[in-house]
Amino acid sequence: VYDDRTYTFIMKTAPASELIKKAAGIKKGSGKALTEKVGSITTEQLREIAEKKMSDLSANSIEAAMNTIKGTARNMGIEIKD
């Protein structure tokens, strides 16, 4: 909020975990991500999510953004299939 009572509001994209859940068709991630897998997404879906999130991530390339999203998916118990 500025002194003249105006403000700037920036809309970001949805959180990566929400985009992953939507792509996998699940309601929530796994509580035991390393042992219990709850769904899977394809590499193409992973690339689409990374392209949507590219403006919000600090990654310099699409491959780096995909690795970031892949880590989020792994922590949710989502497998990445080719």
mmCIF file of the N, C-alpha and C atoms, coordinates in Angstrom:
data_MODEL
# 
_entry.id   MODEL 
# 
loop_
_atom_site.group_PDB 
_atom_site.id 
_atom_site.type_symbol 
_atom_site.label_atom_id 
_atom_site.label_alt_id 
_atom_site.label_comp_id 
_atom_site.label_asym_id 
_atom_site.label_entity_id 
_atom_site.label_seq_id 
_atom_site.pdbx_PDB_ins_code 
_atom_site.Cartn_x 
_atom_site.Cartn_y 
_atom_site.Cartn_z 
_atom_site.occupancy 
_atom_site.B_iso_or_equiv 
_atom_site.pdbx_formal_charge 
_atom_site.auth_seq_id 
_atom_site.auth_comp_id 
_atom_site.auth_asym_id 
_atom_site.auth_atom_id 
_atom_site.pdbx_PDB_model_num 
ATOM 1   N N  . VAL A 1 1  ? 0.854  -1.169  0.000   1.00 0.00 ? 1  VAL A N  1 
ATOM 2   C CA . VAL A 1 1  ? 0.000  0.000   0.000   1.00 0.00 ? 1  VAL A CA 1 
ATOM 3   C C  . VAL A 1 1  ? 0.901  1.233   0.000   1.00 0.00 ? 1  VAL A C  1 
ATOM 4   N N  . TYR A 1 2  ? 0.602  2.129   -0.905  1.00 0.00 ? 2  TYR A N  1 
ATOM 5   C CA . TYR A 1 2  ? 1.384  3.355   -1.028  1.00 0.00 ? 2  TYR A CA 1 
ATOM 6   C C  . TYR A 1 2  ? 0.761  4.469   -0.198  1.00 0.00 ? 2  TYR A C  1 
ATOM 7   N N  . ASP A 1 3  ? 1.494  5.592   -0.054  1.00 0.00 ? 3  ASP A N  1 
ATOM 8   C CA . ASP A 1 3  ? 1.029  6.715   0.761   1.00 0.00 ? 3  ASP A CA 1 
ATOM 9   C C  . ASP A 1 3  ? -0.292 7.303   0.248   1.00 0.00 ? 3  ASP A C  1 
ATOM 10  N N  . ASP A 1 4  ? -0.528 7.262   -1.048  1.00 0.00 ? 4  ASP A N  1 
ATOM 11  C CA . ASP A 1 4  ? -1.764 7.827   -1.590  1.00 0.00 ? 4  ASP A CA 1 
ATOM 12  C C  . ASP A 1 4  ? -2.926 6.826   -1.564  1.00 0.00 ? 4  ASP A C  1 
ATOM 13  N N  . ARG A 1 5  ? -2.775 5.755   -0.792  1.00 0.00 ? 5  ARG A N  1 
ATOM 14  C CA . ARG A 1 5  ? -3.784 4.721   -0.542  1.00 0.00 ? 5  ARG A CA 1 
ATOM 15  C C  . ARG A 1 5  ? -4.042 3.807   -1.748  1.00 0.00 ? 5  ARG A C  1 
ATOM 16  N N  . THR A 1 6  ? -3.153 3.842   -2.730  1.00 0.00 ? 6  THR A N  1 
ATOM 17  C CA . THR A 1 6  ? -3.250 2.883   -3.830  1.00 0.00 ? 6  THR A CA 1 
ATOM 18  C C  . THR A 1 6  ? -2.377 1.680   -3.477  1.00 0.00 ? 6  THR A C  1 
ATOM 19  N N  . TYR A 1 7  ? -2.539 0.624   -4.219  1.00 0.00 ? 7  TYR A N  1 
ATOM 20  C CA . TYR A 1 7  ? -1.744 -0.567  -3.963  1.00 0.00 ? 7  TYR A CA 1 
ATOM 21  C C  . TYR A 1 7  ? -1.506 -1.330  -5.260  1.00 0.00 ? 7  TYR A C  1 
ATOM 22  N N  . THR A 1 8  ? -0.543 -2.220  -5.220  1.00 0.00 ? 8  THR A N  1 
ATOM 23  C CA . THR A 1 8  ? -0.228 -3.075  -6.347  1.00 0.00 ? 8  THR A CA 1 
ATOM 24  C C  . THR A 1 8  ? -0.524 -4.504  -5.939  1.00 0.00 ? 8  THR A C  1 
ATOM 25  N N  . PHE A 1 9  ? -1.248 -5.202  -6.792  1.00 0.00 ? 9  PHE A N  1 
ATOM 26  C CA . PHE A 1 9  ? -1.622 -6.578  -6.517  1.00 0.00 ? 9  PHE A CA 1 
ATOM 27  C C  . PHE A 1 9  ? -1.145 -7.440  -7.681  1.00 0.00 ? 9  PHE A C  1 
ATOM 28  N N  . ILE A 1 10 ? -0.318 -8.431  -7.404  1.00 0.00 ? 10 ILE A N  1 
ATOM 29  C CA . ILE A 1 10 ? 0.229  -9.285  -8.449  1.00 0.00 ? 10 ILE A CA 1 
ATOM 30  C C  . ILE A 1 10 ? -0.370 -10.681 -8.313  1.00 0.00 ? 10 ILE A C  1 
ATOM 31  N N  . MET A 1 11 ? -1.005 -11.144 -9.386  1.00 0.00 ? 11 MET A N  1 
ATOM 32  C CA . MET A 1 11 ? -1.571 -12.491 -9.401  1.00 0.00 ? 11 MET A CA 1 
ATOM 33  C C  . MET A 1 11 ? -0.508 -13.467 -9.899  1.00 0.00 ? 11 MET A C  1 
ATOM 34  N N  . LYS A 1 12 ? -0.268 -14.506 -9.150  1.00 0.00 ? 12 LYS A N  1 
ATOM 35  C CA . LYS A 1 12 ? 0.678  -15.551 -9.532  1.00 0.00 ? 12 LYS A CA 1 
ATOM 36  C C  . LYS A 1 12 ? -0.103 -16.751 -10.051 1.00 0.00 ? 12 LYS A C  1 
ATOM 37  N N  . THR A 1 13 ? 0.618  -17.699 -10.633 1.00 0.00 ? 13 THR A N  1 
ATOM 38  C CA . THR A 1 13 ? -0.023 -18.930 -11.079 1.00 0.00 ? 13 THR A CA 1 
ATOM 39  C C  . THR A 1 13 ? -0.322 -19.808 -9.874  1.00 0.00 ? 13 THR A C  1 
ATOM 40  N N  . ALA A 1 14 ? -1.127 -20.827 -10.098 1.00 0.00 ? 14 ALA A N  1 
ATOM 41  C CA . ALA A 1 14 ? -1.488 -21.749 -9.022  1.00 0.00 ? 14 ALA A CA 1 
ATOM 42  C C  . ALA A 1 14 ? -0.242 -22.456 -8.500  1.00 0.00 ? 14 ALA A C  1 
ATOM 43  N N  . PRO A 1 15 ? -0.264 -22.899 -7.248  1.00 0.00 ? 15 PRO A N  1 
ATOM 44  C CA . PRO A 1 15 ? 0.883  -23.640 -6.716  1.00 0.00 ? 15 PRO A CA 1 
ATOM 45  C C  . PRO A 1 15 ? 1.153  -24.899 -7.539  1.00 0.00 ? 15 PRO A C  1 
ATOM 46  N N  . ALA A 1 16 ? 2.418  -25.270 -7.632  1.00 0.00 ? 16 ALA A N  1 
ATOM 47  C CA . ALA A 1 16 ? 2.815  -26.436 -8.425  1.00 0.00 ? 16 ALA A CA 1 
ATOM 48  C C  . ALA A 1 16 ? 2.112  -27.694 -7.937  1.00 0.00 ? 16 ALA A C  1 
ATOM 49  N N  . SER A 1 17 ? 1.940  -27.832 -6.639  1.00 0.00 ? 17 SER A N  1 
ATOM 50  C CA . SER A 1 17 ? 1.296  -29.031 -6.117  1.00 0.00 ? 17 SER A CA 1 
ATOM 51  C C  . SER A 1 17 ? -0.153 -29.146 -6.590  1.00 0.00 ? 17 SER A C  1 
ATOM 52  N N  . GLU A 1 18 ? -0.847 -28.027 -6.715  1.00 0.00 ? 18 GLU A N  1 
ATOM 53  C CA . GLU A 1 18 ? -2.228 -28.053 -7.203  1.00 0.00 ? 18 GLU A CA 1 
ATOM 54  C C  . GLU A 1 18 ? -2.274 -28.436 -8.677  1.00 0.00 ? 18 GLU A C  1 
ATOM 55  N N  . LEU A 1 19 ? -1.344 -27.924 -9.471  1.00 0.00 ? 19 LEU A N  1 
ATOM 56  C CA . LEU A 1 19 ? -1.295 -28.274 -10.886 1.00 0.00 ? 19 LEU A CA 1 
ATOM 57  C C  . LEU A 1 19 ? -0.953 -29.752 -11.064 1.00 0.00 ? 19 LEU A C  1 
ATOM 58  N N  . ILE A 1 20 ? -0.081 -30.276 -10.220 1.00 0.00 ? 20 ILE A N  1 
ATOM 59  C CA . ILE A 1 20 ? 0.295  -31.693 -10.283 1.00 0.00 ? 20 ILE A CA 1 
ATOM 60  C C  . ILE A 1 20 ? -0.899 -32.569 -9.905  1.00 0.00 ? 20 ILE A C  1 
ATOM 61  N N  . LYS A 1 21 ? -1.605 -32.200 -8.837  1.00 0.00 ? 21 LYS A N  1 
ATOM 62  C CA . LYS A 1 21 ? -2.777 -32.982 -8.428  1.00 0.00 ? 21 LYS A CA 1 
ATOM 63  C C  . LYS A 1 21 ? -3.838 -32.999 -9.519  1.00 0.00 ? 21 LYS A C  1 
ATOM 64  N N  . LYS A 1 22 ? -4.048 -31.873 -10.164 1.00 0.00 ? 22 LYS A N  1 
ATOM 65  C CA . LYS A 1 22 ? -5.039 -31.798 -11.239 1.00 0.00 ? 22 LYS A CA 1 
ATOM 66  C C  . LYS A 1 22 ? -4.626 -32.680 -12.409 1.00 0.00 ? 22 LYS A C  1 
ATOM 67  N N  . ALA A 1 23 ? -3.333 -32.664 -12.772 1.00 0.00 ? 23 ALA A N  1 
ATOM 68  C CA . ALA A 1 23 ? -2.842 -33.473 -13.888 1.00 0.00 ? 23 ALA A CA 1 
ATOM 69  C C  . ALA A 1 23 ? -2.923 -34.959 -13.567 1.00 0.00 ? 23 ALA A C  1 
ATOM 70  N N  . ALA A 1 24 ? -2.675 -35.323 -12.308 1.00 0.00 ? 24 ALA A N  1 
ATOM 71  C CA . ALA A 1 24 ? -2.706 -36.732 -11.906 1.00 0.00 ? 24 ALA A CA 1 
ATOM 72  C C  . ALA A 1 24 ? -4.125 -37.209 -11.619 1.00 0.00 ? 24 ALA A C  1 
ATOM 73  N N  . GLY A 1 25 ? -5.052 -36.288 -11.426 1.00 0.00 ? 25 GLY A N  1 
ATOM 74  C CA . GLY A 1 25 ? -6.436 -36.663 -11.148 1.00 0.00 ? 25 GLY A CA 1 
ATOM 75  C C  . GLY A 1 25 ? -6.634 -37.201 -9.742  1.00 0.00 ? 25 GLY A C  1 
ATOM 76  N N  . ILE A 1 26 ? -5.911 -36.636 -8.773  1.00 0.00 ? 26 ILE A N  1 
ATOM 77  C CA . ILE A 1 26 ? -6.031 -37.076 -7.384  1.00 0.00 ? 26 ILE A CA 1 
ATOM 78  C C  . ILE A 1 26 ? -6.486 -35.914 -6.520  1.00 0.00 ? 26 ILE A C  1 
ATOM 79  N N  . LYS A 1 27 ? -6.960 -36.228 -5.311  1.00 0.00 ? 27 LYS A N  1 
ATOM 80  C CA . LYS A 1 27 ? -7.413 -35.181 -4.384  1.00 0.00 ? 27 LYS A CA 1 
ATOM 81  C C  . LYS A 1 27 ? -6.306 -34.679 -3.477  1.00 0.00 ? 27 LYS A C  1 
ATOM 82  N N  . LYS A 1 28 ? -5.388 -35.569 -3.087  1.00 0.00 ? 28 LYS A N  1 
ATOM 83  C CA . LYS A 1 28 ? -4.278 -35.133 -2.238  1.00 0.00 ? 28 LYS A CA 1 
ATOM 84  C C  . LYS A 1 28 ? -3.082 -36.044 -2.435  1.00 0.00 ? 28 LYS A C  1 
ATOM 85  N N  . GLY A 1 29 ? -1.931 -35.544 -2.034  1.00 0.00 ? 29 GLY A N  1 
ATOM 86  C CA . GLY A 1 29 ? -0.699 -36.306 -2.174  1.00 0.00 ? 29 GLY A CA 1 
ATOM 87  C C  . GLY A 1 29 ? -0.573 -37.371 -1.104  1.00 0.00 ? 29 GLY A C  1 
ATOM 88  N N  . SER A 1 30 ? 0.487  -38.152 -1.210  1.00 0.00 ? 30 SER A N  1 
ATOM 89  C CA . SER A 1 30 ? 0.723  -39.247 -0.277  1.00 0.00 ? 30 SER A CA 1 
ATOM 90  C C  . SER A 1 30 ? 1.340  -38.742 1.022   1.00 0.00 ? 30 SER A C  1 
ATOM 91  N N  . GLY A 1 31 ? 0.960  -39.351 2.116   1.00 0.00 ? 31 GLY A N  1 
ATOM 92  C CA . GLY A 1 31 ? 1.580  -39.033 3.403   1.00 0.00 ? 31 GLY A CA 1 
ATOM 93  C C  . GLY A 1 31 ? 2.926  -39.725 3.563   1.00 0.00 ? 31 GLY A C  1 
ATOM 94  N N  . LYS A 1 32 ? 3.141  -40.780 2.784   1.00 0.00 ? 32 LYS A N  1 
ATOM 95  C CA . LYS A 1 32 ? 4.401  -41.533 2.794   1.00 0.00 ? 32 LYS A CA 1 
ATOM 96  C C  . LYS A 1 32 ? 4.925  -41.559 1.367   1.00 0.00 ? 32 LYS A C  1 
ATOM 97  N N  . ALA A 1 33 ? 5.479  -40.448 0.924   1.00 0.00 ? 33 ALA A N  1 
ATOM 98  C CA . ALA A 1 33 ? 5.826  -40.253 -0.479  1.00 0.00 ? 33 ALA A CA 1 
ATOM 99  C C  . ALA A 1 33 ? 6.840  -41.257 -1.012  1.00 0.00 ? 33 ALA A C  1 
ATOM 100 N N  . LEU A 1 34 ? 7.778  -41.684 -0.205  1.00 0.00 ? 34 LEU A N  1 
ATOM 101 C CA . LEU A 1 34 ? 8.810  -42.587 -0.704  1.00 0.00 ? 34 LEU A CA 1 
ATOM 102 C C  . LEU A 1 34 ? 8.326  -44.017 -0.864  1.00 0.00 ? 34 LEU A C  1 
ATOM 103 N N  . THR A 1 35 ? 7.349  -44.432 -0.088  1.00 0.00 ? 35 THR A N  1 
ATOM 104 C CA . THR A 1 35 ? 6.902  -45.823 -0.136  1.00 0.00 ? 35 THR A CA 1 
ATOM 105 C C  . THR A 1 35 ? 5.516  -45.987 -0.744  1.00 0.00 ? 35 THR A C  1 
ATOM 106 N N  . GLU A 1 36 ? 4.692  -44.990 -0.683  1.00 0.00 ? 36 GLU A N  1 
ATOM 107 C CA . GLU A 1 36 ? 3.303  -45.094 -1.136  1.00 0.00 ? 36 GLU A CA 1 
ATOM 108 C C  . GLU A 1 36 ? 3.051  -44.116 -2.282  1.00 0.00 ? 36 GLU A C  1 
ATOM 109 N N  . LYS A 1 37 ? 2.911  -44.639 -3.499  1.00 0.00 ? 37 LYS A N  1 
ATOM 110 C CA . LYS A 1 37 ? 2.646  -43.800 -4.669  1.00 0.00 ? 37 LYS A CA 1 
ATOM 111 C C  . LYS A 1 37 ? 1.137  -43.692 -4.869  1.00 0.00 ? 37 LYS A C  1 
ATOM 112 N N  . VAL A 1 38 ? 0.658  -42.487 -5.120  1.00 0.00 ? 38 VAL A N  1 
ATOM 113 C CA . VAL A 1 38 ? -0.790 -42.282 -5.241  1.00 0.00 ? 38 VAL A CA 1 
ATOM 114 C C  . VAL A 1 38 ? -1.241 -41.956 -6.658  1.00 0.00 ? 38 VAL A C  1 
ATOM 115 N N  . GLY A 1 39 ? -0.304 -41.732 -7.560  1.00 0.00 ? 39 GLY A N  1 
ATOM 116 C CA . GLY A 1 39 ? -0.679 -41.407 -8.922  1.00 0.00 ? 39 GLY A CA 1 
ATOM 117 C C  . GLY A 1 39 ? 0.535  -41.226 -9.790  1.00 0.00 ? 39 GLY A C  1 
ATOM 118 N N  . SER A 1 40 ? 0.301  -40.845 -11.037 1.00 0.00 ? 40 SER A N  1 
ATOM 119 C CA . SER A 1 40 ? 1.407  -40.616 -11.960 1.00 0.00 ? 40 SER A CA 1 
ATOM 120 C C  . SER A 1 40 ? 1.019  -39.561 -12.984 1.00 0.00 ? 40 SER A C  1 
ATOM 121 N N  . ILE A 1 41 ? 2.039  -38.905 -13.535 1.00 0.00 ? 41 ILE A N  1 
ATOM 122 C CA . ILE A 1 41 ? 1.862  -37.964 -14.629 1.00 0.00 ? 41 ILE A CA 1 
ATOM 123 C C  . ILE A 1 41 ? 2.898  -38.288 -15.690 1.00 0.00 ? 41 ILE A C  1 
ATOM 124 N N  . THR A 1 42 ? 2.649  -37.850 -16.907 1.00 0.00 ? 42 THR A N  1 
ATOM 125 C CA . THR A 1 42 ? 3.586  -38.102 -17.988 1.00 0.00 ? 42 THR A CA 1 
ATOM 126 C C  . THR A 1 42 ? 4.611  -36.969 -18.068 1.00 0.00 ? 42 THR A C  1 
ATOM 127 N N  . THR A 1 43 ? 5.658  -37.212 -18.834 1.00 0.00 ? 43 THR A N  1 
ATOM 128 C CA . THR A 1 43 ? 6.678  -36.188 -19.027 1.00 0.00 ? 43 THR A CA 1 
ATOM 129 C C  . THR A 1 43 ? 6.095  -34.974 -19.748 1.00 0.00 ? 43 THR A C  1 
ATOM 130 N N  . GLU A 1 44 ? 5.143  -35.195 -20.652 1.00 0.00 ? 44 GLU A N  1 
ATOM 131 C CA . GLU A 1 44 ? 4.511  -34.076 -21.351 1.00 0.00 ? 44 GLU A CA 1 
ATOM 132 C C  . GLU A 1 44 ? 3.705  -33.205 -20.389 1.00 0.00 ? 44 GLU A C  1 
ATOM 133 N N  . GLN A 1 45 ? 2.993  -33.845 -19.448 1.00 0.00 ? 45 GLN A N  1 
ATOM 134 C CA . GLN A 1 45 ? 2.253  -33.080 -18.443 1.00 0.00 ? 45 GLN A CA 1 
ATOM 135 C C  . GLN A 1 45 ? 3.219  -32.307 -17.555 1.00 0.00 ? 45 GLN A C  1 
ATOM 136 N N  . LEU A 1 46 ? 4.352  -32.929 -17.223 1.00 0.00 ? 46 LEU A N  1 
ATOM 137 C CA . LEU A 1 46 ? 5.380  -32.267 -16.418 1.00 0.00 ? 46 LEU A CA 1 
ATOM 138 C C  . LEU A 1 46 ? 5.896  -31.027 -17.135 1.00 0.00 ? 46 LEU A C  1 
ATOM 139 N N  . ARG A 1 47 ? 6.137  -31.133 -18.441 1.00 0.00 ? 47 ARG A N  1 
ATOM 140 C CA . ARG A 1 47 ? 6.623  -29.998 -19.227 1.00 0.00 ? 47 ARG A CA 1 
ATOM 141 C C  . ARG A 1 47 ? 5.577  -28.879 -19.264 1.00 0.00 ? 47 ARG A C  1 
ATOM 142 N N  . GLU A 1 48 ? 4.296  -29.217 -19.430 1.00 0.00 ? 48 GLU A N  1 
ATOM 143 C CA . GLU A 1 48 ? 3.233  -28.214 -19.451 1.00 0.00 ? 48 GLU A CA 1 
ATOM 144 C C  . GLU A 1 48 ? 3.168  -27.453 -18.129 1.00 0.00 ? 48 GLU A C  1 
ATOM 145 N N  . ILE A 1 49 ? 3.280  -28.188 -17.020 1.00 0.00 ? 49 ILE A N  1 
ATOM 146 C CA . ILE A 1 49 ? 3.248  -27.551 -15.705 1.00 0.00 ? 49 ILE A CA 1 
ATOM 147 C C  . ILE A 1 49 ? 4.456  -26.640 -15.539 1.00 0.00 ? 49 ILE A C  1 
ATOM 148 N N  . ALA A 1 50 ? 5.623  -27.097 -15.961 1.00 0.00 ? 50 ALA A N  1 
ATOM 149 C CA . ALA A 1 50 ? 6.844  -26.293 -15.850 1.00 0.00 ? 50 ALA A CA 1 
ATOM 150 C C  . ALA A 1 50 ? 6.738  -25.027 -16.699 1.00 0.00 ? 50 ALA A C  1 
ATOM 151 N N  . GLU A 1 51 ? 6.136  -25.124 -17.881 1.00 0.00 ? 51 GLU A N  1 
ATOM 152 C CA . GLU A 1 51 ? 5.966  -23.945 -18.726 1.00 0.00 ? 51 GLU A CA 1 
ATOM 153 C C  . GLU A 1 51 ? 5.010  -22.943 -18.085 1.00 0.00 ? 51 GLU A C  1 
ATOM 154 N N  . LYS A 1 52 ? 3.939  -23.425 -17.433 1.00 0.00 ? 52 LYS A N  1 
ATOM 155 C CA . LYS A 1 52 ? 3.010  -22.527 -16.736 1.00 0.00 ? 52 LYS A CA 1 
ATOM 156 C C  . LYS A 1 52 ? 3.688  -21.823 -15.571 1.00 0.00 ? 52 LYS A C  1 
ATOM 157 N N  . LYS A 1 53 ? 4.543  -22.556 -14.826 1.00 0.00 ? 53 LYS A N  1 
ATOM 158 C CA . LYS A 1 53 ? 5.177  -22.018 -13.630 1.00 0.00 ? 53 LYS A CA 1 
ATOM 159 C C  . LYS A 1 53 ? 6.487  -21.274 -13.912 1.00 0.00 ? 53 LYS A C  1 
ATOM 160 N N  . MET A 1 54 ? 6.946  -21.264 -15.148 1.00 0.00 ? 54 MET A N  1 
ATOM 161 C CA . MET A 1 54 ? 8.254  -20.698 -15.491 1.00 0.00 ? 54 MET A CA 1 
ATOM 162 C C  . MET A 1 54 ? 8.418  -19.263 -15.009 1.00 0.00 ? 54 MET A C  1 
ATOM 163 N N  . SER A 1 55 ? 7.382  -18.451 -15.100 1.00 0.00 ? 55 SER A N  1 
ATOM 164 C CA . SER A 1 55 ? 7.505  -17.047 -14.683 1.00 0.00 ? 55 SER A CA 1 
ATOM 165 C C  . SER A 1 55 ? 7.659  -16.903 -13.170 1.00 0.00 ? 55 SER A C  1 
ATOM 166 N N  . ASP A 1 56 ? 7.176  -17.883 -12.398 1.00 0.00 ? 56 ASP A N  1 
ATOM 167 C CA . ASP A 1 56 ? 7.256  -17.800 -10.943 1.00 0.00 ? 56 ASP A CA 1 
ATOM 168 C C  . ASP A 1 56 ? 8.507  -18.472 -10.381 1.00 0.00 ? 56 ASP A C  1 
ATOM 169 N N  . LEU A 1 57 ? 9.158  -19.307 -11.168 1.00 0.00 ? 57 LEU A N  1 
ATOM 170 C CA . LEU A 1 57 ? 10.329 -20.039 -10.695 1.00 0.00 ? 57 LEU A CA 1 
ATOM 171 C C  . LEU A 1 57 ? 11.606 -19.258 -10.986 1.00 0.00 ? 57 LEU A C  1 
ATOM 172 N N  . SER A 1 58 ? 12.670 -19.606 -10.282 1.00 0.00 ? 58 SER A N  1 
ATOM 173 C CA . SER A 1 58 ? 13.955 -18.961 -10.513 1.00 0.00 ? 58 SER A CA 1 
ATOM 174 C C  . SER A 1 58 ? 14.813 -19.755 -11.487 1.00 0.00 ? 58 SER A C  1 
ATOM 175 N N  . ALA A 1 59 ? 14.216 -20.651 -12.241 1.00 0.00 ? 59 ALA A N  1 
ATOM 176 C CA . ALA A 1 59 ? 14.938 -21.493 -13.189 1.00 0.00 ? 59 ALA A CA 1 
ATOM 177 C C  . ALA A 1 59 ? 15.244 -20.708 -14.466 1.00 0.00 ? 59 ALA A C  1 
ATOM 178 N N  . ASN A 1 60 ? 16.409 -21.002 -15.056 1.00 0.00 ? 60 ASN A N  1 
ATOM 179 C CA . ASN A 1 60 ? 16.809 -20.318 -16.287 1.00 0.00 ? 60 ASN A CA 1 
ATOM 180 C C  . ASN A 1 60 ? 16.391 -21.069 -17.539 1.00 0.00 ? 60 ASN A C  1 
ATOM 181 N N  . SER A 1 61 ? 16.090 -22.351 -17.425 1.00 0.00 ? 61 SER A N  1 
ATOM 182 C CA . SER A 1 61 ? 15.704 -23.138 -18.588 1.00 0.00 ? 61 SER A CA 1 
ATOM 183 C C  . SER A 1 61 ? 14.484 -23.989 -18.238 1.00 0.00 ? 61 SER A C  1 
ATOM 184 N N  . ILE A 1 62 ? 13.844 -24.496 -19.277 1.00 0.00 ? 62 ILE A N  1 
ATOM 185 C CA . ILE A 1 62 ? 12.663 -25.329 -19.061 1.00 0.00 ? 62 ILE A CA 1 
ATOM 186 C C  . ILE A 1 62 ? 13.059 -26.638 -18.382 1.00 0.00 ? 62 ILE A C  1 
ATOM 187 N N  . GLU A 1 63 ? 14.263 -27.145 -18.680 1.00 0.00 ? 63 GLU A N  1 
ATOM 188 C CA . GLU A 1 63 ? 14.722 -28.385 -18.052 1.00 0.00 ? 63 GLU A CA 1 
ATOM 189 C C  . GLU A 1 63 ? 14.912 -28.202 -16.547 1.00 0.00 ? 63 GLU A C  1 
ATOM 190 N N  . ALA A 1 64 ? 15.453 -27.058 -16.146 1.00 0.00 ? 64 ALA A N  1 
ATOM 191 C CA . ALA A 1 64 ? 15.635 -26.772 -14.719 1.00 0.00 ? 64 ALA A CA 1 
ATOM 192 C C  . ALA A 1 64 ? 14.272 -26.630 -14.031 1.00 0.00 ? 64 ALA A C  1 
ATOM 193 N N  . ALA A 1 65 ? 13.332 -26.003 -14.710 1.00 0.00 ? 65 ALA A N  1 
ATOM 194 C CA . ALA A 1 65 ? 11.982 -25.862 -14.151 1.00 0.00 ? 65 ALA A CA 1 
ATOM 195 C C  . ALA A 1 65 ? 11.320 -27.230 -14.027 1.00 0.00 ? 65 ALA A C  1 
ATOM 196 N N  . MET A 1 66 ? 11.535 -28.100 -15.007 1.00 0.00 ? 66 MET A N  1 
ATOM 197 C CA . MET A 1 66 ? 10.982 -29.452 -14.952 1.00 0.00 ? 66 MET A CA 1 
ATOM 198 C C  . MET A 1 66 ? 11.564 -30.232 -13.773 1.00 0.00 ? 66 MET A C  1 
ATOM 199 N N  . ASN A 1 67 ? 12.852 -30.054 -13.501 1.00 0.00 ? 67 ASN A N  1 
ATOM 200 C CA . ASN A 1 67 ? 13.463 -30.732 -12.356 1.00 0.00 ? 67 ASN A CA 1 
ATOM 201 C C  . ASN A 1 67 ? 12.870 -30.242 -11.041 1.00 0.00 ? 67 ASN A C  1 
ATOM 202 N N  . THR A 1 68 ? 12.575 -28.965 -10.956 1.00 0.00 ? 68 THR A N  1 
ATOM 203 C CA . THR A 1 68 ? 11.956 -28.412 -9.752  1.00 0.00 ? 68 THR A CA 1 
ATOM 204 C C  . THR A 1 68 ? 10.567 -29.008 -9.541  1.00 0.00 ? 68 THR A C  1 
ATOM 205 N N  . ILE A 1 69 ? 9.774  -29.039 -10.599 1.00 0.00 ? 69 ILE A N  1 
ATOM 206 C CA . ILE A 1 69 ? 8.421  -29.591 -10.520 1.00 0.00 ? 69 ILE A CA 1 
ATOM 207 C C  . ILE A 1 69 ? 8.479  -31.094 -10.259 1.00 0.00 ? 69 ILE A C  1 
ATOM 208 N N  . LYS A 1 70 ? 9.467  -31.776 -10.844 1.00 0.00 ? 70 LYS A N  1 
ATOM 209 C CA . LYS A 1 70 ? 9.631  -33.216 -10.629 1.00 0.00 ? 70 LYS A CA 1 
ATOM 210 C C  . LYS A 1 70 ? 9.901  -33.510 -9.153  1.00 0.00 ? 70 LYS A C  1 
ATOM 211 N N  . GLY A 1 71 ? 10.704 -32.672 -8.502  1.00 0.00 ? 71 GLY A N  1 
ATOM 212 C CA . GLY A 1 71 ? 10.970 -32.840 -7.073  1.00 0.00 ? 71 GLY A CA 1 
ATOM 213 C C  . GLY A 1 71 ? 9.721  -32.655 -6.236  1.00 0.00 ? 71 GLY A C  1 
ATOM 214 N N  . THR A 1 72 ? 8.900  -31.691 -6.607  1.00 0.00 ? 72 THR A N  1 
ATOM 215 C CA . THR A 1 72 ? 7.637  -31.482 -5.902  1.00 0.00 ? 72 THR A CA 1 
ATOM 216 C C  . THR A 1 72 ? 6.735  -32.697 -6.055  1.00 0.00 ? 72 THR A C  1 
ATOM 217 N N  . ALA A 1 73 ? 6.672  -33.226 -7.277  1.00 0.00 ? 73 ALA A N  1 
ATOM 218 C CA . ALA A 1 73 ? 5.841  -34.409 -7.536  1.00 0.00 ? 73 ALA A CA 1 
ATOM 219 C C  . ALA A 1 73 ? 6.346  -35.611 -6.745  1.00 0.00 ? 73 ALA A C  1 
ATOM 220 N N  . ARG A 1 74 ? 7.651  -35.794 -6.714  1.00 0.00 ? 74 ARG A N  1 
ATOM 221 C CA . ARG A 1 74 ? 8.230  -36.925 -5.971  1.00 0.00 ? 74 ARG A CA 1 
ATOM 222 C C  . ARG A 1 74 ? 7.876  -36.837 -4.484  1.00 0.00 ? 74 ARG A C  1 
ATOM 223 N N  . ASN A 1 75 ? 7.913  -35.646 -3.932  1.00 0.00 ? 75 ASN A N  1 
ATOM 224 C CA . ASN A 1 75 ? 7.580  -35.455 -2.525  1.00 0.00 ? 75 ASN A CA 1 
ATOM 225 C C  . ASN A 1 75 ? 6.090  -35.642 -2.236  1.00 0.00 ? 75 ASN A C  1 
ATOM 226 N N  . MET A 1 76 ? 5.268  -35.635 -3.271  1.00 0.00 ? 76 MET A N  1 
ATOM 227 C CA . MET A 1 76 ? 3.837  -35.838 -3.122  1.00 0.00 ? 76 MET A CA 1 
ATOM 228 C C  . MET A 1 76 ? 3.450  -37.307 -3.341  1.00 0.00 ? 76 MET A C  1 
ATOM 229 N N  . GLY A 1 77 ? 4.405  -38.126 -3.756  1.00 0.00 ? 77 GLY A N  1 
ATOM 230 C CA . GLY A 1 77 ? 4.102  -39.525 -4.047  1.00 0.00 ? 77 GLY A CA 1 
ATOM 231 C C  . GLY A 1 77 ? 3.574  -39.730 -5.456  1.00 0.00 ? 77 GLY A C  1 
ATOM 232 N N  . ILE A 1 78 ? 3.966  -38.864 -6.378  1.00 0.00 ? 78 ILE A N  1 
ATOM 233 C CA . ILE A 1 78 ? 3.542  -38.941 -7.777  1.00 0.00 ? 78 ILE A CA 1 
ATOM 234 C C  . ILE A 1 78 ? 4.711  -39.438 -8.609  1.00 0.00 ? 78 ILE A C  1 
ATOM 235 N N  . GLU A 1 79 ? 4.459  -40.442 -9.444  1.00 0.00 ? 79 GLU A N  1 
ATOM 236 C CA . GLU A 1 79 ? 5.481  -40.965 -10.333 1.00 0.00 ? 79 GLU A CA 1 
ATOM 237 C C  . GLU A 1 79 ? 5.463  -40.203 -11.658 1.00 0.00 ? 79 GLU A C  1 
ATOM 238 N N  . ILE A 1 80 ? 6.638  -40.059 -12.266 1.00 0.00 ? 80 ILE A N  1 
ATOM 239 C CA . ILE A 1 80 ? 6.748  -39.442 -13.584 1.00 0.00 ? 80 ILE A CA 1 
ATOM 240 C C  . ILE A 1 80 ? 6.994  -40.575 -14.576 1.00 0.00 ? 80 ILE A C  1 
ATOM 241 N N  . LYS A 1 81 ? 6.081  -40.732 -15.531 1.00 0.00 ? 81 LYS A N  1 
ATOM 242 C CA . LYS A 1 81 ? 6.208  -41.800 -16.532 1.00 0.00 ? 81 LYS A CA 1 
ATOM 243 C C  . LYS A 1 81 ? 6.520  -41.193 -17.886 1.00 0.00 ? 81 LYS A C  1 
ATOM 244 N N  . ASP A 1 82 ? 7.354  -41.888 -18.648 1.00 0.00 ? 82 ASP A N  1 
ATOM 245 C CA . ASP A 1 82 ? 7.729  -41.415 -19.988 1.00 0.00 ? 82 ASP A CA 1 
ATOM 246 C C  . ASP A 1 82 ? 6.704  -41.737 -21.022 1.00 0.00 ? 82 ASP A C  1 
# 
